[in-house]
Amino acid sequence: MVGAARFLKDSLGWGIGLWLFGYILGFVFFVFVPKELLGWAIMPFGIAVTLWVLFKKIKGVSIRYYLILGIAWTLIAVVFDYLFLVKLLKPTNGYYKLDVYLYYILTLVLPVIFGWYRVFRQKVSYSSSSH
């Protein structure tokens, strides 16, 4: 799978999948974790699964690809959070707090950092093997 089909799978498929993972985990944790700590409890699991997806499933070859991927994932997170958490569930103490802003930043930055790592590693590997 190359080109647009690959990008759609990576951006929309994995973006919605990662968001859904956190959403479902929120309902599971809601029983055990105080509401004000819910985002902080979900975050380590979200980071771990996101890194797994980046290492195992995403095969971009440029930093630009990972930047656009991070933007797409962040837009999905913001829009879906608004529709399915803010509007649908109407949290009594509001939704947008430090944990949510950190989650949005990480959703954008993790793919970019990983992309930089992968592209840089490929360049170093290529240049050292050509000697």
Backbone as ProteinMPNN parsed JSONL, in Angstrom:
{"seq_chain_A": "MVGAARFLKDSLGWGIGLWLFGYILGFVFFVFVPKELLGWAIMPFGIAVTLWVLFKKIKGVSIRYYLILGIAWTLIAVVFDYLFLVKLLKPTNGYYKLDVYLYYILTLVLPVIFGWYRVFRQKVSYSSSSH", "coords_chain_A": {"N_chain_A": [[0.848, -1.172, 0.0], [0.72, 2.097, -0.961], [1.333, 5.661, -1.125], [-1.554, 7.7, -1.264], [-3.503, 5.951, -0.209], [-2.087, 4.604, 1.783], [-1.426, 6.766, 3.444], [-3.998, 7.586, 4.253], [-4.786, 5.357, 5.762], [-2.796, 5.45, 7.777], [-3.214, 8.018, 8.872], [-6.107, 8.625, 9.24], [-7.125, 6.032, 9.914], [-5.344, 4.967, 11.993], [-5.338, 7.253, 13.576], [-8.025, 7.629, 14.415], [-8.337, 5.137, 15.605], [-6.432, 5.231, 17.729], [-7.501, 7.363, 19.183], [-9.97, 6.251, 19.887], [-9.119, 4.133, 21.5], [-8.163, 5.525, 23.809], [-10.566, 6.751, 24.551], [-12.285, 4.593, 25.171], [-10.757, 3.454, 27.211], [-11.009, 5.497, 29.058], [-13.681, 5.188, 29.907], [-13.476, 2.691, 31.14], [-11.591, 3.217, 33.17], [-13.027, 5.115, 34.572], [-14.528, 3.986, 36.572], [-12.669, 3.341, 38.52], [-10.858, 5.442, 38.952], [-10.473, 8.743, 40.209], [-12.409, 11.432, 38.794], [-11.021, 13.831, 38.207], [-8.447, 12.95, 37.836], [-8.445, 11.3, 35.698], [-7.519, 11.756, 32.989], [-4.765, 11.909, 33.426], [-4.278, 9.313, 34.282], [-4.874, 7.81, 32.022], [-3.029, 8.724, 30.157], [-0.247, 7.561, 30.214], [-0.724, 4.988, 29.114], [-1.816, 5.667, 26.66], [0.389, 6.963, 25.481], [2.201, 4.827, 25.338], [0.861, 3.029, 23.585], [0.648, 4.645, 21.328], [3.37, 5.001, 20.686], [4.0, 2.34, 20.095], [2.409, 1.984, 17.797], [3.666, 3.857, 16.119], [6.283, 2.788, 15.931], [5.828, 0.174, 14.928], [3.798, 0.163, 12.939], [3.64, 2.46, 11.307], [5.144, 3.685, 8.421], [6.449, 5.934, 7.321], [8.593, 8.029, 5.291], [9.632, 10.523, 5.421], [10.222, 13.537, 7.268], [8.269, 15.405, 6.897], [6.002, 13.832, 6.297], [5.502, 12.668, 8.806], [4.997, 14.969, 10.278], [2.635, 15.948, 9.07], [1.063, 13.754, 9.657], [1.024, 13.903, 12.494], [-0.372, 16.339, 12.747], [-2.828, 15.601, 11.603], [-3.648, 13.532, 13.39], [-3.88, 15.066, 15.712], [-5.909, 16.898, 15.014], [-8.029, 15.083, 14.716], [-8.196, 14.18, 17.385], [-8.895, 16.578, 18.759], [-11.353, 17.331, 17.515], [-12.948, 14.977, 17.84], [-12.871, 14.712, 20.642], [-14.253, 17.03, 21.349], [-16.787, 16.57, 20.172], [-17.591, 14.01, 21.228], [-17.007, 13.985, 23.923], [-17.093, 16.6, 25.209], [-19.519, 17.757, 24.117], [-21.324, 15.541, 24.051], [-21.083, 14.118, 26.555], [-20.902, 16.153, 28.382], [-19.088, 17.164, 30.659], [-19.142, 17.994, 34.112], [-17.293, 19.66, 35.489], [-15.988, 20.856, 33.432], [-13.832, 20.19, 30.605], [-11.402, 20.845, 29.4], [-8.358, 20.918, 30.575], [-5.05, 20.95, 32.093], [-4.018, 18.321, 31.605], [-5.351, 17.579, 29.26], [-4.463, 19.48, 27.401], [-1.754, 18.82, 27.369], [-1.953, 16.252, 26.347], [-2.895, 16.855, 23.729], [-0.646, 18.228, 22.755], [1.318, 16.198, 22.881], [0.184, 14.392, 21.094], [0.592, 15.68, 18.7], [3.399, 16.071, 18.735], [4.759, 13.607, 19.275], [4.625, 11.917, 16.858], [6.198, 13.561, 15.178], [8.714, 13.738, 16.468], [9.359, 11.017, 16.475], [9.374, 10.571, 13.7], [11.512, 12.238, 12.928], [13.567, 10.892, 14.242], [13.45, 8.351, 12.938], [13.926, 9.05, 10.204], [16.401, 10.35, 10.429], [17.957, 8.25, 11.464], [17.831, 6.459, 9.304], [19.239, 7.923, 7.39], [21.781, 8.086, 8.589], [22.377, 5.374, 8.766], [22.363, 4.712, 6.051], [24.426, 6.364, 5.053], [26.641, 5.383, 6.466], [26.784, 2.78, 5.568], [27.465, 3.066, 2.959], [30.129, 3.464, 2.724]], "CA_chain_A": [[0.0, 0.0, 0.0], [1.558, 3.283, -1.066], [0.693, 6.913, -1.46], [-2.73, 8.23, -0.567], [-4.166, 4.895, 0.569], [-1.259, 4.389, 2.974], [-1.571, 7.919, 4.33], [-5.337, 7.532, 4.851], [-4.757, 4.344, 6.818], [-1.959, 5.944, 8.867], [-3.773, 9.216, 9.518], [-7.479, 8.422, 9.721], [-7.28, 4.734, 10.566], [-4.654, 4.925, 13.282], [-5.751, 8.413, 14.381], [-9.313, 7.293, 15.048], [-8.092, 3.984, 16.475], [-5.764, 5.685, 18.959], [-8.457, 8.157, 19.952], [-10.962, 5.312, 20.426], [-8.457, 3.426, 22.597], [-8.216, 6.4, 24.986], [-11.974, 6.977, 24.891], [-12.765, 3.383, 25.852], [-10.007, 3.362, 28.465], [-11.625, 6.462, 29.969], [-14.874, 4.576, 30.501], [-13.025, 1.619, 32.032], [-10.957, 3.834, 34.343], [-13.991, 5.966, 35.278], [-14.996, 3.234, 37.74], [-11.598, 3.192, 39.505], [-9.997, 6.633, 39.07], [-11.22, 9.997, 40.377], [-12.62, 12.144, 37.525], [-9.993, 14.848, 37.961], [-7.177, 12.284, 37.509], [-8.698, 10.363, 34.607], [-6.605, 12.015, 31.874], [-3.394, 11.552, 33.841], [-4.202, 7.852, 34.364], [-4.935, 7.281, 30.66], [-1.913, 9.205, 29.347], [0.871, 6.623, 29.983], [-1.18, 3.931, 28.222], [-1.933, 6.288, 25.341], [1.743, 7.175, 24.96], [2.766, 3.514, 25.015], [0.21, 2.493, 22.383], [1.046, 5.521, 20.223], [4.747, 4.646, 20.309], [3.939, 1.033, 19.448], [1.899, 2.217, 16.441], [4.702, 4.542, 15.344], [7.403, 1.87, 15.675], [5.468, -1.064, 14.239], [2.785, 0.256, 11.888], [3.803, 3.632, 10.439], [6.36, 3.517, 7.616], [6.758, 7.155, 6.585], [10.0, 8.163, 4.93], [10.072, 11.917, 5.528], [9.743, 14.259, 8.453], [7.017, 16.049, 6.476], [4.96, 12.822, 6.45], [5.202, 12.541, 10.235], [4.407, 16.234, 10.71], [1.241, 15.944, 8.617], [0.416, 12.71, 10.45], [0.776, 14.482, 13.814], [-1.443, 17.333, 12.614], [-4.082, 14.865, 11.385], [-4.03, 12.893, 14.654], [-4.288, 16.109, 16.661], [-7.235, 17.374, 14.596], [-8.984, 14.028, 15.084], [-8.348, 14.205, 18.847], [-9.615, 17.792, 19.158], [-12.736, 17.273, 17.026], [-13.668, 13.876, 18.48], [-13.046, 15.078, 22.053], [-15.317, 18.025, 21.444], [-18.081, 15.967, 19.849], [-17.975, 12.836, 22.01], [-16.798, 14.206, 25.358], [-17.626, 17.897, 25.644], [-20.931, 17.925, 23.735], [-22.154, 14.378, 24.368], [-21.057, 13.768, 27.978], [-21.031, 17.401, 29.152], [-18.451, 17.057, 31.977], [-19.612, 19.06, 35.008], [-16.212, 20.594, 35.829], [-15.292, 21.196, 32.201], [-12.976, 19.14, 30.069], [-10.089, 21.333, 28.974], [-7.437, 21.195, 31.683], [-3.65, 20.738, 31.729], [-3.797, 16.99, 31.033], [-5.876, 17.558, 27.891], [-3.544, 20.261, 26.56], [-0.547, 18.008, 27.221], [-2.346, 15.169, 25.434], [-2.899, 17.404, 22.37], [0.746, 18.51, 22.377], [1.976, 14.91, 22.637], [-0.395, 13.808, 19.889], [1.276, 16.335, 17.59], [4.859, 16.02, 18.814], [5.304, 12.238, 19.221], [4.937, 11.496, 15.487], [7.272, 14.381, 14.612], [9.977, 13.283, 17.072], [9.632, 9.687, 15.95], [9.736, 10.726, 12.292], [12.868, 12.773, 12.879], [14.441, 9.779, 14.644], [13.478, 7.33, 11.884], [14.571, 9.595, 9.008], [17.809, 10.58, 10.758], [18.582, 6.932, 11.589], [17.977, 5.912, 7.955], [20.32, 8.659, 6.718], [23.033, 7.664, 9.194], [22.575, 3.987, 8.362], [22.678, 4.719, 4.633], [25.738, 6.972, 4.807], [27.704, 4.534, 7.019], [26.879, 1.546, 4.787], [27.967, 3.36, 1.612], [31.595, 3.632, 2.752]], "C_chain_A": [[0.9, 1.243, 0.0], [0.688, 4.515, -1.257], [-0.486, 7.273, -0.588], [-3.42, 7.181, 0.304], [-3.405, 4.635, 1.864], [-1.43, 5.54, 3.964], [-2.949, 7.934, 4.987], [-5.402, 6.514, 5.982], [-3.977, 4.865, 8.029], [-2.609, 7.106, 9.612], [-5.162, 8.96, 10.099], [-7.642, 7.114, 10.481], [-6.646, 4.698, 11.943], [-5.042, 6.109, 14.165], [-7.053, 8.15, 15.124], [-9.13, 6.116, 16.007], [-7.439, 4.38, 17.794], [-6.719, 6.508, 19.821], [-9.478, 7.229, 20.622], [-10.394, 4.503, 21.589], [-8.529, 4.259, 23.885], [-9.635, 6.623, 25.474], [-12.532, 5.788, 25.675], [-12.054, 3.208, 27.189], [-10.555, 4.331, 29.512], [-12.862, 5.898, 30.649], [-14.501, 3.465, 31.477], [-12.461, 2.218, 33.315], [-11.932, 4.655, 35.179], [-14.473, 5.304, 36.564], [-13.963, 3.267, 38.871], [-10.844, 4.481, 39.841], [-10.867, 7.866, 39.289], [-11.278, 10.781, 39.061], [-11.492, 13.113, 37.199], [-8.629, 14.255, 37.614], [-7.279, 11.348, 36.303], [-7.717, 10.539, 33.441], [-5.179, 11.617, 32.195], [-3.218, 10.037, 33.908], [-4.176, 7.219, 32.972], [-3.646, 7.572, 29.892], [-0.754, 8.214, 29.165], [0.507, 5.478, 29.03], [-1.297, 4.454, 26.793], [-0.582, 6.511, 24.694], [2.345, 5.844, 24.519], [2.169, 2.951, 23.726], [0.579, 3.339, 21.16], [2.453, 5.198, 19.751], [4.793, 3.285, 19.623], [3.473, 1.187, 17.997], [2.979, 2.863, 15.577], [5.851, 3.597, 14.986], [7.019, 0.718, 14.747], [4.591, -0.885, 12.996], [2.995, 1.399, 10.897], [5.147, 3.533, 9.727], [6.662, 4.758, 6.776], [8.243, 7.29, 6.334], [10.5, 9.603, 5.01], [9.521, 12.538, 6.807], [8.419, 14.944, 8.133], [5.834, 15.091, 6.658], [4.525, 12.73, 7.916], [4.596, 13.829, 10.797], [2.931, 16.288, 10.315], [0.441, 14.885, 9.378], [0.069, 13.236, 11.847], [-0.338, 15.519, 13.785], [-2.79, 16.635, 12.445], [-4.564, 14.213, 12.68], [-4.522, 13.92, 15.669], [-5.66, 16.663, 16.301], [-8.313, 16.349, 14.939], [-9.249, 14.069, 16.584], [-9.185, 15.404, 19.284], [-11.087, 17.705, 18.756], [-13.525, 16.167, 17.727], [-13.866, 14.133, 19.974], [-14.207, 16.043, 22.211], [-16.684, 17.387, 21.217], [-18.52, 14.911, 20.857], [-17.712, 12.954, 23.499], [-17.479, 15.495, 25.806], [-19.12, 17.999, 25.349], [-21.804, 16.761, 24.209], [-22.236, 14.112, 25.867], [-21.188, 14.965, 28.906], [-20.424, 17.298, 30.559], [-18.794, 18.265, 32.856], [-18.528, 20.085, 35.341], [-15.427, 21.024, 34.606], [-14.357, 20.079, 31.787], [-11.548, 19.618, 29.848], [-9.264, 21.794, 30.168], [-6.026, 20.82, 31.219], [-3.411, 19.377, 31.076], [-4.266, 16.911, 29.579], [-4.95, 18.329, 26.954], [-2.238, 19.49, 26.336], [-0.794, 16.857, 26.249], [-2.352, 15.667, 23.982], [-1.478, 17.688, 21.883], [1.472, 17.214, 22.045], [1.462, 14.238, 21.363], [0.246, 14.413, 18.644], [2.769, 16.02, 17.569], [5.425, 14.596, 18.711], [5.564, 11.754, 17.792], [6.1, 12.281, 14.87], [8.63, 13.94, 15.159], [10.348, 11.904, 16.536], [10.054, 9.753, 14.488], [11.141, 11.259, 12.125], [13.873, 11.664, 13.214], [14.579, 8.766, 13.509], [14.213, 7.835, 10.643], [16.062, 9.809, 9.263], [18.557, 9.253, 10.829], [18.801, 6.298, 10.219], [19.119, 6.597, 7.216], [21.677, 8.235, 7.262], [23.364, 6.24, 8.76], [22.989, 3.921, 6.893], [24.078, 5.254, 4.382], [26.867, 6.092, 5.36], [27.849, 3.237, 6.221], [27.425, 1.803, 3.394], [29.476, 3.543, 1.587], [32.298, 2.318, 2.663]], "O_chain_A": [[1.745, 1.4, 0.881], [-0.513, 4.427, -1.513], [-0.441, 7.172, 0.638], [-3.866, 7.477, 1.412], [-4.013, 4.464, 2.921], [-1.563, 5.322, 5.168], [-3.057, 8.265, 6.168], [-5.996, 6.771, 7.029], [-4.433, 4.741, 9.166], [-2.56, 7.168, 10.84], [-5.364, 9.067, 11.308], [-8.227, 7.087, 11.564], [-7.318, 4.433, 12.94], [-5.07, 5.975, 15.388], [-7.161, 8.418, 16.321], [-9.704, 6.104, 17.096], [-7.851, 3.914, 18.856], [-6.741, 6.365, 21.043], [-9.807, 7.41, 21.794], [-11.104, 4.219, 22.554], [-8.915, 3.743, 24.934], [-9.879, 6.677, 26.679], [-13.171, 5.961, 26.713], [-12.681, 2.852, 28.187], [-10.565, 4.027, 30.704], [-13.065, 6.111, 31.844], [-15.136, 3.312, 32.521], [-12.806, 1.784, 34.414], [-11.695, 4.872, 36.367], [-14.79, 5.99, 37.536], [-14.331, 3.225, 40.045], [-10.252, 4.586, 40.915], [-11.892, 8.021, 38.626], [-10.309, 10.793, 38.302], [-11.058, 13.205, 36.051], [-7.745, 14.974, 37.149], [-6.308, 10.686, 35.939], [-7.148, 9.558, 32.963], [-4.47, 11.061, 31.357], [-2.133, 9.528, 33.625], [-3.522, 6.196, 32.772], [-3.217, 6.763, 29.07], [-0.305, 8.038, 28.032], [1.339, 5.05, 28.229], [-0.925, 3.772, 25.838], [-0.416, 6.277, 23.497], [2.933, 5.753, 23.441], [2.9, 2.452, 22.87], [0.797, 2.798, 20.076], [2.704, 5.128, 18.548], [5.548, 3.1, 18.669], [4.057, 0.605, 17.083], [3.183, 2.461, 14.432], [6.334, 3.612, 13.854], [7.801, 0.332, 13.879], [4.644, -1.714, 12.088], [2.56, 1.301, 9.75], [6.176, 3.319, 10.369], [7.09, 4.632, 5.628], [9.06, 6.736, 7.07], [11.66, 9.875, 4.701], [8.497, 12.113, 7.341], [7.547, 15.052, 8.996], [4.774, 15.506, 7.127], [3.333, 12.716, 8.223], [3.764, 13.774, 11.703], [2.079, 16.634, 11.133], [-0.726, 15.102, 9.705], [-1.047, 13.038, 12.327], [-1.159, 15.572, 14.701], [-3.778, 17.025, 13.066], [-5.738, 14.321, 13.034], [-5.477, 13.664, 16.402], [-6.49, 16.878, 17.184], [-9.393, 16.715, 15.402], [-10.402, 14.001, 17.011], [-10.093, 15.254, 20.102], [-11.969, 17.976, 19.571], [-14.653, 16.398, 18.163], [-14.921, 13.807, 20.518], [-15.041, 15.887, 23.103], [-17.624, 17.63, 21.973], [-19.671, 14.904, 21.295], [-18.153, 12.1, 24.268], [-18.342, 15.475, 26.683], [-19.905, 18.299, 26.249], [-22.905, 16.979, 24.715], [-23.326, 13.904, 26.401], [-21.542, 14.816, 30.075], [-21.156, 17.338, 31.548], [-18.743, 19.409, 32.403], [-18.829, 21.272, 35.463], [-14.304, 21.511, 34.736], [-14.125, 19.135, 32.542], [-10.596, 18.874, 30.084], [-9.443, 22.893, 30.693], [-5.838, 20.417, 30.071], [-2.675, 19.289, 30.093], [-3.635, 16.243, 28.76], [-4.68, 17.881, 25.839], [-1.684, 19.509, 25.237], [0.063, 16.534, 25.426], [-1.863, 14.968, 23.094], [-1.15, 17.418, 20.728], [2.169, 17.138, 21.033], [2.225, 13.593, 20.644], [0.422, 13.721, 17.641], [3.334, 15.736, 16.514], [6.482, 14.408, 18.107], [6.642, 11.22, 17.532], [6.897, 11.718, 14.121], [9.586, 13.787, 14.4], [11.501, 11.651, 16.187], [10.99, 9.066, 14.081], [11.887, 10.784, 11.27], [14.899, 11.522, 12.549], [15.69, 8.368, 13.157], [15.042, 7.115, 10.087], [16.892, 9.487, 8.412], [19.668, 9.14, 10.312], [19.834, 5.67, 9.986], [19.881, 5.946, 6.502], [22.622, 8.044, 6.496], [24.51, 5.942, 8.424], [23.878, 3.148, 6.536], [24.835, 4.681, 3.598], [27.95, 6.058, 4.775], [28.932, 2.651, 6.199], [27.812, 0.859, 2.705], [30.047, 3.759, 0.518], [33.528, 2.273, 2.673]]}, "name": "protein", "num_of_chains": 1, "seq": "MVGAARFLKDSLGWGIGLWLFGYILGFVFFVFVPKELLGWAIMPFGIAVTLWVLFKKIKGVSIRYYLILGIAWTLIAVVFDYLFLVKLLKPTNGYYKLDVYLYYILTLVLPVIFGWYRVFRQKVSYSSSSH"}
